[in-house]
């Protein structure tokens, strides 16, 4: 989701932003050849553009505009004999100095300090910019759609609209980088948030079906002042629904056997999340690569399940899960070599037939994990329909 920019003066658009007075520039009341003096011998008027240049030069928030207006004012003053040359020169000089400072700030990543200062101020005012991992909150509108700035932090034990499970800086974009666009930022948030959910909620079976992933992302305006952060959160997909209680079940809240089991089975879940958008009919190559990733992940998953020393009650059930994964892995490997879409579907149908929750249920019960399979049919054996809700964006 997107958030509006922080309060404050508008940010520079570059060395030559649009003229705020419109185009063409305001015309004076005399045309070519008219006397620069008004009736009755009054002195020449002061050039209005020169005044604007001086004001913007002192403000320094839009130095490019002040510089352009100063040059325009000098040209008008020479042509019309108006007063204000000193103001135009001063405004141009101040604007040029301010523009140089902005370039230096962007070049050395100097936006970190103003952005950090803004967050320090916003933290005490319930700003969405300062949400951190593990915090729960209510949105002002009660909905996680659209734009938001203020949030009400609440305890996760009671009802709440969202629970933050990760906060990260967008990788590969420094303070001087150009805004990559809404679509690119959303793609990054979608990919990273789905991957990071496993660190916060390792047991996906313990996450209710009505819960999905949302995210807060920078806008074009907040990007200009250093905002490079994505906040990943869980929310209720039902229009009037909320969450109750924390969804956190990370490594610190699990015992060694539970961690070992979930770490292994989430290898297949992570690979499942990389399913292409297009079907095998439209993009066979992408789906074959996905099947290859699934085959590799399931090989590692089965190996890890067999390598761990399980409690007596869980040893046999987990062994059956590992054997099922091995069988399914072979079908994914065949799908990775499919010569056409029909062959891919044949292997995929076998995968769905071979996948079932029975062995997983027994193993999970022995390990004290959640025993209600997700409604999308996902199992701990790398099956499922691969058609989960892609998530809503905020």
Residue pairs with C-beta under 8 A, 6 or more apart in sequence:
1 144
1 145
1 146
1 147
1 148
1 214
1 215
1 216
1 217
1 393
1 394
2 147
2 182
2 216
2 217
2 218
2 219
2 394
3 128
3 129
3 147
3 148
3 149
3 216
3 217
3 218
3 219
3 222
4 147
4 149
4 219
4 221
4 222
5 11
5 219
5 221
5 222
5 224
5 225
5 227
6 118
6 122
6 129
6 222
6 225
6 227
8 118
8 225
9 59
9 61
9 62
10 61
10 62
11 61
11 221
11 224
11 225
12 61
12 62
12 63
12 64
12 99
12 102
12 224
13 64
14 64
15 64
15 67
15 99
16 64
16 68
17 62
17 64
17 65
19 25
19 65
19 68
19 69
20 62
20 65
21 49
21 52
21 69
25 49
25 72
25 76
26 48
26 49
28 45
28 47
28 76
28 80
28 82
30 36
30 80
36 44
36 80
36 81
36 82
37 43
37 44
38 45
43 83
44 80
44 81
44 82
44 83
45 82
45 83
46 82
46 83
46 84
46 87
47 73
47 76
47 77
47 80
47 82
47 83
47 84
47 87
47 88
49 69
49 72
49 73
49 76
49 88
50 69
50 70
50 73
50 74
50 77
50 82
50 84
50 85
50 87
50 88
50 91
51 84
51 87
52 66
52 69
52 73
52 91
53 66
53 67
53 69
53 70
53 72
53 73
53 87
53 88
53 91
53 92
53 95
54 66
54 70
54 87
54 88
54 90
54 91
54 94
55 66
55 91
56 62
56 63
56 65
56 66
56 69
56 91
56 95
57 63
57 66
57 70
57 90
57 91
57 92
57 93
57 94
57 95
57 98
58 94
59 66
60 94
60 95
60 98
60 101
63 94
63 95
63 96
63 97
63 98
63 99
63 101
63 102
64 95
64 99
65 95
66 91
66 92
66 94
66 95
66 98
67 92
67 95
67 96
67 99
69 91
70 88
70 89
70 91
70 92
70 93
70 95
71 88
71 92
73 84
73 87
73 88
73 91
74 85
74 88
74 89
74 92
76 82
77 83
77 84
77 85
77 88
104 110
105 111
106 175
106 176
107 176
109 174
109 175
109 176
110 175
111 175
111 225
111 226
112 175
112 226
114 225
114 226
115 225
115 226
115 227
116 226
118 129
118 225
118 226
119 127
119 129
119 130
122 129
122 130
123 130
125 150
126 150
126 151
126 152
126 153
127 149
127 150
127 151
128 137
128 148
128 149
128 150
128 151
128 216
128 231
129 149
129 227
129 229
131 137
131 151
131 153
131 164
131 167
131 216
131 231
131 233
132 164
132 167
133 164
133 165
133 166
133 167
133 200
134 156
134 163
134 164
134 165
134 246
134 248
135 153
135 156
135 163
135 164
136 153
136 154
136 155
136 156
136 160
136 162
136 163
136 164
136 243
136 246
137 151
137 152
137 153
137 154
137 160
137 161
137 162
137 164
138 151
138 152
138 154
138 160
138 161
138 162
139 148
139 151
139 161
139 162
140 148
140 150
140 151
140 152
141 148
142 161
142 240
143 161
143 239
144 161
144 162
144 214
144 233
144 235
144 392
144 394
145 392
145 394
146 394
147 219
148 216
148 394
154 160
156 163
156 245
156 246
156 248
157 245
157 246
158 244
159 242
159 243
159 244
160 242
160 243
160 244
161 235
161 236
161 242
161 243
162 214
162 233
162 234
162 235
162 243
163 233
163 234
163 235
163 243
163 246
163 247
163 248
164 231
164 232
164 233
165 196
165 197
165 199
165 200
165 201
165 232
165 233
165 234
165 247
165 248
166 192
166 193
166 196
166 197
166 199
166 200
166 231
166 232
167 229
167 230
167 231
167 232
168 192
168 196
168 229
168 230
168 232
169 228
169 229
169 230
170 185
170 188
170 218
170 228
170 229
170 230
171 188
173 180
173 228
175 226
175 228
179 185
179 218
179 220
179 223
179 224
182 220
185 217
185 218
185 230
186 217
186 393
188 230
189 215
189 217
189 230
189 232
189 393
190 215
190 390
190 391
190 393
192 230
192 232
193 213
193 215
193 230
193 232
193 391
194 213
194 273
194 391
195 270
195 273
196 232
197 213
197 232
197 234
198 204
198 266
198 269
198 270
199 250
199 251
200 247
200 248
200 250
201 207
201 234
201 247
201 248
201 249
201 250
202 249
202 250
202 251
202 254
202 259
202 262
202 263
202 266
203 249
203 254
203 258
203 262
203 369
203 370
204 266
204 269
204 374
204 378
205 364
205 369
205 370
205 371
205 372
205 373
205 374
206 247
206 249
206 369
206 370
207 234
207 247
207 374
209 374
209 375
209 376
210 236
210 237
210 238
210 241
211 234
211 235
211 236
211 237
211 243
211 247
212 234
212 235
212 237
212 389
212 391
212 392
213 232
213 233
213 234
213 235
213 391
213 392
214 232
214 233
214 234
214 235
214 391
214 392
214 393
214 394
215 230
215 231
215 232
215 233
215 393
215 394
216 230
216 231
216 233
216 394
217 230
218 227
218 228
218 229
218 230
219 227
234 243
234 247
235 243
235 392
235 394
236 242
236 243
237 389
237 392
251 259
254 262
255 368
257 308
257 310
257 311
257 314
257 367
258 367
258 368
258 369
260 304
260 308
261 305
261 308
261 314
261 318
261 363
261 364
261 367
261 369
262 369
263 304
264 300
264 301
264 304
264 305
264 308
265 301
265 305
265 321
265 360
265 380
267 297
267 298
267 300
267 301
267 304
268 294
268 297
268 298
268 301
268 325
268 380
268 381
268 382
269 378
270 297
271 290
271 293
271 294
271 296
271 297
271 298
271 382
272 294
272 378
272 382
272 384
272 386
274 290
274 293
275 290
275 386
276 283
276 286
276 287
276 290
278 286
278 287
279 287
279 341
280 287
280 338
280 341
280 344
280 345
281 341
284 338
284 340
284 341
284 344
287 335
287 344
288 335
288 336
288 337
288 338
288 344
289 336
291 332
291 333
291 335
291 336
291 338
291 344
291 347
292 332
292 333
292 336
294 329
294 332
294 335
294 336
294 382
295 329
295 332
295 333
295 335
295 336
297 382
298 325
298 326
298 328
298 329
298 332
298 382
299 329
301 325
301 382
302 322
302 323
302 325
302 326
302 329
305 318
305 319
305 321
305 322
305 325
306 319
306 322
308 318
310 318
311 366
311 367
313 366
314 363
314 366
314 367
317 359
317 362
317 363
317 365
317 366
318 363
318 366
318 367
320 359
320 362
320 363
321 359
321 360
321 363
321 380
321 381
324 354
324 355
324 356
324 359
324 381
325 381
325 382
327 354
328 351
328 354
328 355
328 381
328 382
328 383
329 382
331 347
331 348
331 350
331 351
331 354
332 347
332 351
332 382
334 347
335 343
335 344
335 347
335 348
335 351
338 344
338 346
338 347
351 382
351 383
352 377
352 383
352 385
354 381
354 383
355 377
355 379
355 381
355 382
355 383
355 384
356 379
356 381
356 383
357 373
357 379
357 380
359 380
359 381
360 373
360 379
360 380
360 381
361 371
361 373
363 380
364 370
364 371
364 380
365 371
373 379
374 384
374 388
376 384
376 385
376 387
376 388
376 389
377 383
377 384
377 385
378 384
378 385
378 388
